[in-house]
Amino acid sequence: MQSRALVYGDVDLNLIDGSAIWAQGVVQALARAGCSVTLVLKAPVRTGRLVDPLAGIPNVTIFRPHEHEGMVANPAQSMPPKEAVRVLTELDAAEPYDLIVVRGKRLAGKLAESPLKGRLWTYLTDMPQSADEMTGEARGELARIAKSSRFLLCQTEELRCFLESAVSATAGKCVLFPPVVALPDGLDPRDHMPPAQRVLRLVYTGKFAPRWNTYEMAELPRLLAARGVDAELHMIGDKIHEDPADPRYGKRMRAALETGQGVIWHGGHPRAEAMRLTSGCDIGLSWRHPELDASLELSTKVLECGTLGVPVVLNRTPMHERLLGVDYPLFAATETDVVDVLARAAAEPETYALARERCQSAAADYSLEAAAGRLTRYLAQAFPAPSSVVMQSIVERLHDHAGEQGERKLRVGVAGHDLKFFTALLNYLESRPDMEVRVDHWAALKVHDPERSQELVDWADVIVCEWCGPNALWFAERKRPDQRLVVRLHRFELYAAWPSKLKIEAVDQVICVSPHYTQLTRKLTGWPEDKVVTVPNWVDVDQLDRPKLEGAQFHLGMIGIAPSRKRMDLALDVLESLRREDPRFTLFIKSKLPWDYWWIWDKPEERAHFEEVFRRIRRSPLLAGAVVFDSYGRDVAAWLRRIGWVLSTSDDESFHLAPAEGMASGAVPALLDWPGADTIYDRRWIHEGPTTMAASIAATVREGRWEEDGAVGHAEVSAAYGLDEVCRQWVELLAGGQVPSSRPSDGDHLAAAARPLTA
């Protein structure tokens, strides 16, 4: 079924700038991804140069509220955010949309309290982009927006990581949606050659504003002439900013455009024509004021020029270095730098050719096809297809309950006091078209509302108890005969008294996350073998798979160090061994500290262990300055970008998700041989002790195999524990699917763990 998308940007499509190009790109990409798209215009149409090309796309509707009598207060002016919220809400009420794509923080903040919440795909750029600017008020507003959004669309990886680190509520919701660059029909990249014995043609497209250095650009032809380079500057656009700090800026800028030496001002043009003009030039300009170097946004114009085969002069920033390489020849900081690199490009064909190749190669990832592919994946996540297994279960249930009328979904109830390990799965189940989900959130392990819990019993087809605690005991005593009851058991409960009190004959399935703990649960409880099955933990590979930062191969990582059975002391053994040969190795720890857990810190043996660990870090010459403690938080995906190895040195684990998350990020796992490790992870990643682990890490880095091993691990974890695969297994289980035959308890490779519903 075709998804219906409503798109609104707090942007004026009469003016050509990055925000207007965004609106064009997102509409084109959504339509190509198979959506029926309605674009709502903020301002009355004064020129159709951006809107008209969209109106000709199949399945795209342009809604012009200013042309509908009484819909807007002033048909001659742009809609303010409050009015836009009313218009969008009215359109949705008349015929609901599946997703609402919006751009603009103020607008999104107001929509967060509207009937559209939960369906928002929010694109954020006008937000604080540094720690200094991120006030408590800004964090609160962004958290509200995140909670009301299905996705937060981020233009760059840098913006996504910053947002997740600054506002924890955004973690898991941020996805990439970079600028979209699509060549107009009939326009192909030209095989530009360096200018020789002719005028050097420079080009700038966009708004004219102080921090965009557009006034300074107008001086370049004159400055180049003084260096013996004949040049002209083509400037395209008609949006001249007024600067309150410099009231005369607008007049000076206009005068430079109209009378500047070697400046040719083309005025505003439709995007297709602007790109045609650009393609006829030699070098694009995206040189900006240093204040913008910290920006987490990427210029669409840089990518457009690259697509056209036109190299660009731009500032050297970490983002631009990642895009074009640290040795890109047209980086510039000052006006003198700009003149120097332009003169060099004009005189050296090899310099020009290198810059052109780098820009064209970088732009390939920002095509319309790439954008449509990203949106297709996000649509599949947001709107999973119905399952034939679930539909069959519903048919059978309706047959057994002949009195039920109308359309029916599988009714799934989820009950538990702490759902943090169940959140991703819960979100997935709630998004399914063939399931209806209700949550009975217990206030504490033993505290709940019995009336609310009984309502769940009366309503649900299947109940999932997250944790085998008092909740499982309560529902096992009260479940209906025709109702399925599934209990997920963790390491914590296995050694408590609740399993011995559970009415196991009322339970259809007990879920453990690893084959080792499945066998251990059967042994300790005596429950029937077919009642206890394995469904592994899931890893959100799409969220974790991000580019590594430079030097990651020398960075070890641990996620969680308490209690003492996590054996941070053994990780220090590994680090010391490595640093005896190479001081570049560093251990990064993302965790709460042991004294943050009162129930751990109150135990004398725990306190003694960690006091010795921290004393050792202070006193060891090899460890001094080599252990970094990072704040506990949900921004694991951003943190893992710097990590090349994820360690698991524990005495015991039921699954240990951290190495799998590291593998999804491209890091290499390194585990000690705790019980059951080889039923979850391939033996290649498991080591006899800290010495052999350190030797393997050193050899892998020394021999240049780190990236290759990271790719192998990534493929393994995607196949075995990817979120899509594990969700599929849960769907089959909730619908009453058959449990396959038992697997060997000593499975020797990771892929075997992907076998569904392992008994």
N, C-alpha and C positions, 0 to 999 in steps of 0.2 A: 504494500500500500504506500502511495506517495505521501511523504511528509509535507506538511504545510508550514512554511517559514514566513514570519513577519520580520522585516528588517527596518530599523530606524537608527540613524546616526545623528547626533547633535552637530550636524555639519550642513553647510550651505552648498548645494550642488551647482550653484551658478558660478562658483569660484574654483579655479583649479589649484588644489593643494593636496598634501598627503592624505588628509582626512576625506576629501571628496573622492580621491582615487581609491581609498579603502572601500567606500560604499559601492563603487563600481565593481571592485574585485570580489567582494563578499557575495554580491548578488550573482555575478557570473559563476563563481565557484559553487554556490548552493544549487543553482540551476543545473550545472553540469553534474553535480552529485545526485541529481534525481529529485530535487525538491520542487514544489510549487511555491514560488516566491512572490511576496507582496512587499514592495519598497514604498515606505511612507516618506514623503518629502517634508523637510522642516520649513522650507521657504517657498514662496510663490515662484514659479518658473519665469525667469527673465531671459534666459538663454538655454537652449536645449542641447548644448554641445556635450554635456555629460549624461543627461537623462535620455535623450533620443536613442543612442545606441542600445541602451538597456531595454527600451520599450519594444524593440524588435526581436528580443530573445523569447523563444517559446517558453511557456509556463512562468513568465515574469509579468507581473502587474504593477504599474506605477500608480499609486494612490496619491492624489493631490488634494489634501484637505482644504486648501484655500479656495478651491473651486466648487466646494460644496456649501451651499448657503447655510449659515448659522453654525458651521462646525468649528470655526476658529473666531476669536474675538476681533481680530484685525486681519482681513484677507490680504493686506498689503505688506505685512511684516512677518518675520520668522516666528515660529512658535517657541515660547519659553518652555523649559522642562515640565512645569506643572501642567501646561496645556497639552503638551505632547503625551504625557501619561494618560490624560483623559481620552484623547483621540485613540491611542493604542488600545486602551481598555475597552472602549466602545466597539472598535473593530473586532476585537477578540470575542466580545460578548455576542456579537451578531453571528459569528461563525468561528469557533475556536481554532487556534493555531497550535501546532505541536511544539514549535520552538519560536522564541522571540529573540532575535539577535539585535543587541543595542550597543551603541558606542557613546560614552560620556559618563563620568562618575556622578555628576549631580543627577542626571536622568536616571541612572541605574539605582542610585540611592532612594529615589522616590518610587521607582518600580518595585523595589524590594518589599514594600508594604502593600502592593497592589495585588489583585487577583492573578496577575501574571507570574508571581513568584513561583519558583520551582521549575519554570520552563525557560528562564532567561539564559541566554548564551551571551555573556557580557564581555565586551572588548574594552580593556582598560589601557589608556595611555596617559590621560590627564590626572595623574596621581603622583604623590611624592615619590621621588626616585633616588633618595639618599636617606641614611639613618637620621640625619639632622632634621630633615623635613617631615619624617614619619612621626607625627605627634600621636598622643593617645586618642584624640578625637578622630584623626585620620584612620588609625587602626580600627577603631570601633565601627566607623562607617564602612570600611572595606570588609570587615568581618560580616556585617549585616548583608552586604551585597553578595559575598561569597555564599552565605547560608541560603540565600534566595536564588542562587544561580545553579543551573545544571553543570555548566562549564564556565570557566574564566578563560577567555581567549587572549593569549599573550603574544606580542609581536616577536619577541626574541627570547632565547634561552636565558639571557642575563636578566631580563625583566621577570621571567617566571621564577627564577631562583631567588631573586631579591624579594619578590612578593611573598613567596612561601616562607622565607626566613623571617620576614617582618610581621606577617599576619598568619598565625598557625591555622586559622579556619580556611585558608585558601589551599592548603596542601591537599593533594589528591584531586583537586578540581581544576587546576591550571593545565591547559593544553596549549600547544603551539599553533598559532595562526599567523605566519609571517606575511609580509606584503605580497600582493599578487601582481605578477607582471604578465600581461598577455599582449602579444604583438597584434596590431590591427590587420585585418585581411589585406593581403597583397603586399605587406611590408616584411621583408626578410632582412636578417642581419647582413650588412654590407662588409665586404672584405676590405676594410680600411687599410690604407698604407700610410706610413708616416709622411707628413707634408714635406715635400722637397721642391724648392724653387717656386713655392706658392704660399698664399696666406694661410696661417694657422688658424683654423676655425674653432673657437671655444663656444660652449653653450651652457646656459643655466636655465632651468625650468622650475617655476614654483612661485612662492610668495617673496616679496621684497621686505626684509625686516633687518633690524640692526644686528642681531646675533647670528643671522645667516650670512653676514659679510657681503651682502649684495652691493652696497655702496662702494666698498673696497674693490669688489670684482670689476666694477666699471672703470677702474684705473689700470687694469692689467694691460690692455692694448698699448697704452702710452708707455708703461714701464717696460714692456717687452720690446717696443720700438727702440728704446734706449740701449737694449742689449743686442740690437741688430736682428730682431725677430719680428717680421711683419705679421700682425695678428688682428683678428676681429672677434668681437664677443656678441653672440646671439642670445638675447634675453627674452624668455617667453613667459608671459603671465601678466595679470592686471590687478593683483591684490597687493597694494602698498600699505603696510602697517603704519599706523600713527604711534609714535613713541612718547608717552607722557614725560619721560625724562629728557627728551630732546624734541621739543615742539616743532622744530624746523626740519626734522628728519624727512618727513614726507615730501616737502618741497625740494630738498636737496636730491633725494632719490629720483624723483620725477625728472629733475633737470639733468641728472646723469644719464638717465635712460634716453632722454630726447636729444641731448647735445654732446654726450661723452664721445671722446675720440675713439673711433673704431667700434662704437657700440651700436648694434642694430636691435631695436626694440620691436618685437613682433606683436606685442599685446597678448590678450587672452585668445586661446584657440581650443577647439575640442581636443581631447586627449590624443586621438589618432593623428591629428594634424601636428600636434606638438611633438609626437614621437617621430613623425616623418621629418620634421625640421631638425630634430636632434640627430637623426641617422645621417644627415648630410654634413655633420660637423665632425671634428677630429677628437676633441677632448671635452669631457663634461666637468663641471665645477660643483663640488659639494664641500668646499672649504668653509668652516664655520668658526665662530668665536670659541676660545678655549672653555668658556663656561658650559658649552654643550658637550664637552668631551666625556662627561660622566653620564650622558644620556643613555638610557637603556633601550632606546628605539633606533630602528634602522631606516635610513632614508630610502623611500621607494624610488627616488630618482636615480640613486646609485645603481639599483638593480635594473631599472629601465635602460639606463645607458649600457650596462653590461650585456643585457639581452640584445641590444642593437649593435654590439661590437665596438662601443665607444668607451675607452678607458676614462677613469675619473680621478681628479685630484681631490683628496679628502684628508681629514685629520688622522693622525696615528692614535688609535685607541685599542684597548684589548679586544673589543668586539670587531673592529675593522681588521686587526691582525689575524683574528681567527677566520674571518671571511676571506681575506686576500693573501694572507701570509705575512710573516714579519719582514720579509725582504721585498715587499711590494714597492716599486720604484717611485710612485707618485704620492707618497705621504708628504704632508706639509703642515706646518704649524703657524708660521708667520707669513706676512706678505712677501718677504724676501725668499722664503722657502718656495712659495708658489711660483714665483718668477723663475727661480732656479730649476725646478723640476719641469716646468713647461719648456724652458729653453733647451734642457737636456733631451726631453722627449722629441722636440722638433729636430734636434741635430743627430740623435742616435736611433736608428731604426730598430736595433735590438731592444732598447729600453721601451720604446713604444709598443713593440710586438709582445713583450713580456706583460706589460700592464694590460694590454687588450685581452690577452689570453686569460689572465687571472680574473678579470672582471666578467668575462663571458662565461667562464667555468663556474664562478660563484653564483651567477644569476640563474643557472639551470635549475637549482633547487627551489626557485620561487615562481615557477611557471603556473599557469592556470591549471594545467593537468595535475601538478603536484598539490595545489591547494584543494582541488576537487577530491583528490585521493585522501587527503587528511580529513576533510569533512565527511567523506563516505565512512571512514573508520569511526569517527565520533558519532555519526548517526546510528551506526550499528551498535555502538555501546549504549546509546541513549534509548534506542528502540529495538530491542532484541526481537528476532522472529519467533512466532509461536512454535512450540515443540509438539511434535506428533505424539510423543509419549504422554505429555500433559493433556493434550486434547483427548486422547483415548481414555485417560483416567477420568476426565470430566464426563465423557459419554457413559462410562460404566457407572459413575456415581449417580447421574441423572436417571439411569435405568433402574437403579436400586431405590431411588427416591422419586417415584413417579409423580408425586404431588408438586415438585418444584417446577416453576414456569420461567420462561424468558431465558436471556443469555446468561451464561454461567462461567465463572472463572474458578480455578482451583484456589480455595481459601487457605492461606498459610498464616498461622500464628507463630510469633517468635516471643519467647519469654526468657528473661534473665536480668540480673542486677548489673552486669557489666558487659556491654556489647562491643567493646573496642576491637576485639579480634574478629567480630562478625560484621563490621560496618560495610566493607566492600561488597560482601555477599548480599547483605540486606538491601543495599542500594540497587544491586542488580535485580533481585527478586521483585522489588517494588516497581522497577521499570518494565517488567515483562507484561505483554498484553494478555497473557493467558493466566495470570495469577493476581490475586488480591491479597495484600499483606496487612496485618495488624500487629502491633507490638504491645506487649504487656511488660513495661519496664519496671522491674522491682526496685524499690527505693534502696534496698540493701540486700545482702545475701539472704537474710531471713525475714525481710520486711516487704510486704506487698499489700495490694488492695484485693481481698478475696472476691469481692463482688465483680471487679474488673476481670480478674482471672477466670471466674466462672463464666462471664460473658464470652471469653475467648473459647472456653470449652464448648459452649453452646453453639458457637458460630463456625469454628474452623473445621476444615477437612483433615488437616495435618498440623501438628504442633511441634515446633523445634524448641527444645530447652538448651540454651547456651549455658554450659557448665552443668555437671552432674551433681547439683547441690540440692538445697531445700526446694527449689523450683521444680526439679525433676521428680522429687518425691511427691510433691503436691499434685502435679498433673497426672502422674501414674496412678494415683488413687481415684482420680475423677474422670479420666478420659472415657469417651463413649466407645462402645464395641466397634462401631464402623469408622473410628477415627484413628489415624496413624500418629504415633508419638516417636519422635527422633530426639535423642539426647547426645550432645557433643561433650565428650569427656576430655579434660586436660590433665596434665601431670599433677596439678594442685589437688584435685579431688580424689585421685586414685589412692592416695595414702591417707585420706580422711575416712570418716565413718559412714558417709552418705551412700556410697555404692552398696555396702552390706545391707542397707535398709531399703534399697530401691526395689519396688515391685516389678521385677524384670519381665514377668509374663505380660505386663501391660505395655512394655516397650517394644516397638517394632525394630529399631536399630539403635545401637550405640556407636557413635562415630569417634574414632581415634585418628590422630593426624600422621602416624607413622606405623609401619608394620611391626617394629619392635614393641611399641606401646600397645598395639592391638594384641600381640601375643602375651605381653605382660598383664594386660587387663583380664584376658581370659584366665590366665593362671591364678591371679590374685583373687578374682571374684567367683570363678567357677561358672560363669554365665555360659549359655550355649554358644558354640563357635559361630553359628550363623547369625547371631544377634550382634556380634561385634565386628565392625568393618572399618576399613581404612579409606578415608577421603583426605588427601593431603592438604596442608595449608596452601594458600594461593599467593602468588606474587604478581603484582601489577606491573608487568614488563613494560607496557607502553609508558607508564609514568617514570619508571626508573632508568630507562634506556636514554641516556643523555651523553653528549660529548665529554670526554675526560679532559681535565685541565693538565697543563704541562707539568711533568714531573710526577704524575700519579703513580708510575711504576715503582717509585721509591717510598710510597706512603702506605703503611699498614693501617687497618681500621678495626675497631671493636665497637659494637653497638650494645651497650649494657654491660656493666662490670659487677653488679651486685645481684645476689649474694656471693660469698667467697667461692662457691662451687663454679663460678664463671672462670676462675683461675687466671686473674690478671697477672699474677706472678709468673706464670708460664709464658704469657705474651711478652713480658719484660725479658725473659730468658731469650726468646726469639730475637727481640730487638737488639739486645747486647751482642749476640752472635753476629748479626748482620753488620752492626756498626764497627765491629773490630776490623772489618775489611772495607766498609764503605760508609762514611759518616752522613751520606745523604738520606739514609733510611730514617724515617720518623714514624712514630705511632700516634694516631689520632683516635681519641676516645669520645664517642657521643653517648652520654649516659647521665642519669642522675647520679649524684655521689652517694656513697653508702649511708652517710648521716641524714640524707633526705628521706630515708625509709626508717621510721622509728623502730619497727618490728625487727629490722636487721641490726641497727646500731645498738639496740638494747642488749644484744647477745654478746657476752664477753669474748667468745671465740671469734665472732665476726669482726668486732672492733680490733682485736689483736692482729688479725690477718691484714686488715687494711692499713693499720698504723705501720706495720712492717713494710707493706708495699710502698707507701708514700715516703717512708724513711729511706728506703732503697733508692727511689727516684732522686731524692735530694742528694744522696751521698755518692752514687755511682758516676764516675767520670763519663762513662759511655752513655748514660741515660740523661745527663744534664742537658736540658734544652731540647730533648728529643721526644718528649711525651707532651702532647697537646690535648687539653680537655675542652671539648665543645659542649654547648648547652644541649640538654635533652629537649627534644621537640619533634614535631611531625615533618620537618623539612629534611627528611632522610635522603630523598632523591637529589636535592641540591647538594647536600653534604657529600654524598657518594661520588660526585664529579671529581673530587680531589683524591679519592681513595683507589689504589690499585690492587690491594689485597684485603680481604675480610677474613679475620681470624676467628676460629672457634676452638678455644683451649679448655672447654668446660670438662668437669668430671662427669656430667650427666645432662642430657637434654631430651625433651620429648620429640623435638623436630629441629629447633634452632633455625629461625627464619633468616637471621642476619646474613649468613653465607649465600643463601639463595637470592636475597635482595641484592647483595654485591654482585653476583653472577649476572643478574638482570641488568645491572649498570655497566657491565663490561669488566668488572674487577674479577680477580682470580680468587677462589676460595682456598683456605688453608685450614684444615681441621686436624685435631688430635683424635685418636680412635676411641671416642666415648661409646658406650653401649648403644648399638643400633645406628651409628653414623653411616655404616655401609649399606643400610637398607634405604637410606635417603639420598646419599651422595655417592658419586662414583669413587672407587678406590683410588683413582689417580690423585684426588685432592686430599687424601687422608694420610697422615704421617705418624710414625711411631712415637716421636717425642719432639721437644722444641729444637734439638740440634738438627735432626733430619729435616724438620720444617724449614729452618733457617737456611740450610744448605740448598734445599729445593728452590726457595725463593731467590737466593743469590744466583744460582745457576740459570734460572729462567730469565732473569733480567740480563745477566752477563751475555747469554747466548741469543738475546733478541727474540725470545719466544713469548714474551708477556702478552702482547696483543693477540697473538694466535691462540694462546690458552684462554684468554678472556673471551674470544669469539666462540670457542668450543663450549665453555661454561654457559655463555649466553644462550646458545642453541639448546643445550640440555635443559636448562631451567625453563625455557619457553615451552618446550614440548611437555615437560612433566608437571610443572606447577604454575603455568601461565593462568591468569585469572579466567580467561575464556574457557580453558579446559576444565578447571576445577568447578566453575559455575555449571558447566554442562553435566558434570557428575552429580552435583547437588540437585539439579532439576530432575534428573532421572530418579534419584533417590526419593525426593519429595513426592514424585508421581507414582511411587511404588514399583520402580524398575527392578529387574532381577539383579541379584548380587552374583558376580562371576565366581568361578572356583578360586580356591586359595592360591596365593603366590608363594614362592619360597620365602621363608622368614629371613634369609640371609642374602637378599638380593644384592647383586654385585655391581649394579650400575644405576645411575640416576634415572635413565629413561624408563626403567621397569616400574618406577614408582608412579608413572603416569597411568598405569592400568586402572580403569575406573572402579570405584566402590570395592576396593580390594578386601576380600574376606580374610 
